[in-house]
């Protein structure tokens, strides 16, 4: 079978598999058919490597429903595809002809970037991982012959969680209590931040919450997060007090008849003129964090959750489970990095070296 025939067979095969899977949930998160811009006949002129990219994404992410990762990996592969085309090359060229070009592309910033120098090690590694995954899939499906060109590339050394930081729980409490909860917007912000701090969930997981993800159990509320990292489904039972505050906010937004609420109704609604009543984005959640807590990322709330749990004596396996880490070793490293600035002997050291209060004129007198 020729290369072009293989592409068409793959396209039609994926389309048929999705049709066969209707009602089974096997491909519940995948598009109902091959993307509109992808061909399914040999007669239609098309960039076949672009089709290969779409088919790879379809197979890799149809089960996980990780739309953010899918979009990121699509951008990475299309960027490389364009870069190679500009040099008269293609993704399906032999490894020895494109490996140096891939290395230059993976290390360089995108055109128009305001920053100088090479990209961050994590960005470089993400690009290499995405391209390597694509080539492994292409080789497996007989769309690429030869060795994976990316296997020859070095990986950048990364100090994991090097920039991880957390907030002081007492200061967080003071700032949360300063939020004006008499308005729907203030109520939303307060409850959202409390849920984030009490569950350790990411901005994407929080933003994806709809009414169908909520279950009331006695005095508590169970939140189901369906779009967690690695395709996992996570659940959190809120404290009775937080559950009460959470439901009070929902009733403020939607009224008392919660049983009539549509399953797809967003939990965190927008109050902007352009998207009033719709679900807020991860960026809006970051803006809420900046407005009330002075931080620009929700990740810091996740760090605060983890470190506070550790400080309260939670077992590392409990923290691991709540964060969704694959192993306790990851969680242990995570907590260790968060503690890197803490010195339990700092006060004693200050006493040893005779630290005194700031000098003032009153004290001199």
N, C-alpha and C positions, 0 to 999 in steps of 0.2 A: 504493500500500500504506500502511495506517495505521501510526502509531507503534507500537501494541501488536503488530500483526502483524509488523512488522520485528523487534521484540524476540524473538518466538517463532521466527521464521525463523532469526535469528542463533543462538539457543540450540540449535535442532535441527541447524543447519549445523555448529556446533562439535562436537556430539556425533557426527555422521556422519563428520566429518573425522578424529576420533580413532579411530573404528571402522575407517575405511579405512586409517589409518596403522599399525594393529597389525602388528608384524613388520617394519616399515620403519625404525623408530627415529626417524621424523620428529617424533613427539610423545612420545618416550620418557619425558620427565620430567613430562608432564601427567597430571592425574587421568584415570581411565578413563571418566569421564562428567561432565556438568555437576554442580556441587556439589549436595549433597542438598537444601539449602534453596532452590535455584533452580527455578522452574516451567518446564515445557516445553509448557504448554497455556494457551490464552487464558482458560479457565474458572476457573483457579486464581487466587484473589486474591493479589496480591503487590506489593511495592514494586519497580516496574520499574527505578528508578535503581540499586537494590541489585543487581539482576540485571545491569544494564549494567556495574557495577563488576566483578562476578565474570567476565563475559565478556571485559572488557578485560584483566584480570589473566591469564586463561587464554590469551589470544592473545599477550600480551606476554612471559610468562615460561614458557610450556610448553617452549620450546626451551632456555632458559638453565638451568633447574632451580635458579634462585636463589630458594629458598624464604624466605630471610631478607628479601630485598628485597621479595618478593611480600607477605609478611606486613606489612612496614612500610608499603608503599603502600596496602594494604587498610585498615590502621588510619587512615592519613591521609585517604583518600577517605570512609570511613565517618564519621570525625570531622567533616569538612566537611559531609557530607550531613545529619548530625544537627544541626549548628550552624545550617544554613540552615532546616531544618524548624522549629527552635525559634523562628525569626523569621518563620514563615509563608511561607518561600521553598523553592525546590527547585533541584537541580542543573540542571534543564532550563528554568529561567526565563531570559529574555533577559539578555544580558551586562550591559546598563546597569542592570538591577535587582539584580544580585547581586555586581558587582565590588567595591563598597565593603565588603560583608559578608565577602567572601573575603579582602580585605586585612586586615580586623580579625582574622579567624580565624587567618590565617597568621602574624600578629605576636604573638598572645597565647599565653600558656602554657596547658597543658591544665588543666581543673578539678581542684583538689586539689593542684596542684604547690606544693612548699614554697618554690620560688624566686620572686623578685619581678621585675617589669619585663618587657620584651619578651624573646622567645626569642633564641637565638644566631643570627647571620646565616646560618650553615650550615643550621640547622634551618628557618629561614624559606625559604631557597632550595630546600631539599629538598621542602618542602610545595608551593611554587609549581611546581616542576618536575614533581612527581607529578600535580598537578591539571591542568597544561597538557598533559601526555601523555594524560591521560584525555579531555580535550576534543578533542584532535586526532584521537584514535581515534573518538570519538563523532561528530564532524563527518564523518569519512571514511566512516562506516557509516550516515550519514543519521539518526542518533539525536539530533542537536542541530543546530538551524538558527541561522545568524548567525555572528558572529565568536567566536573563542576569548576568553572573558572574562579569562583570566589573562594574555594577551599585553599587556594594558594595565598590568599591575602592574610596578613597578620591581624589580630584583634587588638584593639587599644586596651590598655590597662586602666581599670576604673576602680576608684576607691568608693565602694558602695556606701550609700547613705552619708557621704562626706558632708553634704550640706544640710542634712536633716536637723531640724530644730523644733522645739516645742514651746508652748506658752505656759506662763505661771498660772495654775488653776485659780488662785485667789484673785489675781488681776482679771482673769477672764470672767469670773463671777461678778465682779464689780462692773465691768463693761457691759455684760449681758443685762444686768439689772438696770442699767442706764437707758436701755432701749425703750422708747415710747410705745407701749403695747396697746394703747387706746385706739390706734389706727390699724386697719387691715394690713397695711404694709409692714408696720412695726411688729405686729403679731406674727406675720409670716417670717420675718427675719429672725425674731427671737426663737420661735419653735424650730426653724430650720437649723440654726446654729446649735441649739440644744440637741437635736437629733444627731447632727454630725458629731458632736463631742461625746455623745453617749453611745454611739455605735461604731465610730471610726470609719464610716463609709466614705468613698471617694465622691468627687463632684459629679461624675457621670452617673454613678449609682444613685445618688440623691436626686439628680435631675430627672431620672427615668421613672420615678415613682408616680403611679396613678392609683385611682381608687380601688382598682382590682387587685392591687398589691397590699391592701390593708385588710386585716382580719381582727375583729374585736373578740377578745377572750376574757370574759369576766371584767375585772378592773384594768386589764391590760390591753395593749394594742400590739399586734404582731405585724412587722413590716417585712415584706418579701422583696428582695432585690434580685431581679432576673438577669441583669447584665453585669455581673461581676467578672473580674479578671479570670481568664481561662475558661470562660463559658459557665462558671459556677453559678448556682442559685443559693443565695444566703438569706437567712431570716434572723430578725432581731425582735425579741420581746421587750417592749419598753417598760420602764418602771411605771407603777400605777399613777404617780403624780405627773410624770411626763405624758403618759397616755391621756390623762384628763386634759392637760394643756393642749395636747395635739388635737384632740377631738373638738375642743372649744374653738381652736383656730379653724378647723374644717367647717364647723357650723357657722362661724363668722363669714366665711367665704360663700358657702353653698346653702345655708339655711338648716333648719332642724330635721328635715326629711331626708336623712342620709340613705335610707333604703331605696330611695328613688334616684340616687346619684348614678350617673352613667359610669360604667366600669373604666372607661378611658379618660375620665375627668382628671386633669393634672392636680397633684397635691400642692405643688409650689407654683402659684399663678403669677403671671406678670401683671404689673400695674402701669406699664408704659402705654402710651397712646397707640403705638404701632402694633403691639401684640397683646393688648389687654385681654386677660382671661386665659391666655395660652400658657403652656408650660415654659418656665424660665430655662435658660441655658446654663451650661457649666460656667461660662464667663460671667453671667449675672450672679451666680453663687459666689464666685471669686470677688466680685464687686461688693457683695454684701459683707464678706469677710473683711475686705479693705475698709469699708465704711465704719464698721462697728468694732473691729479688733485690730485694725492696722496691719493686717497681713494680706499678701496678694495671692496666696494659694490655699486651697482647701486642704492640701497635703499636710500643712502645719497642724490642722485640727486633728488629722489622723495620727500624727506624731504625738500630739498632746494626749489623745485618748490612750495610746499605747503606753506612754511613760507614766501617766496617772494610774492606769491599771497596775503597772508594775509597782509603783509606789504604795498602792493600797494592798499589796501582797498577793495579787493574782498569780496563779501558776503560769509558767511560760506556755504550757500547752493550751491554757484557756485564751491567752492573748493571741497565740498562733491561730486558734480556731476562729476567733472573732475577726482577725485581720485577713483570714483566708490564705495565709502563707502555706506553701507546700511542705515545709519542714520546720521543726523547732529551731534548727540551726540558723535559718534565715531570720526568725524572730529574735533569737538571742543576739545576733549581729546587729539587727535593727535597734534593739533596746540599748546595746552597748554604745553605738554611735550617738544615740540621743543623749546619753549620759556623759559624753566626752568632755563637756565643759564643766561638769560638776566635780568639785574637790571636797570630800567630806571633812577634810582637815583645814579648810580655808580659814575658819574663825580662830582656831588654835594657832595657826601660823601668824595671823595678824597680831595676836596677843604676844607671841614669842618675840616678835620684832618691835614691840612697843608702839603699835599703831594708836594714834590719838585722834580725837575729834578735830574737825577743821579749825584753824586758827581764826579768831575773831578779835576785833578791837575791844569788845566788851570783856572778853576773857582776860585780855592784857591788863585792863583797868582793875 
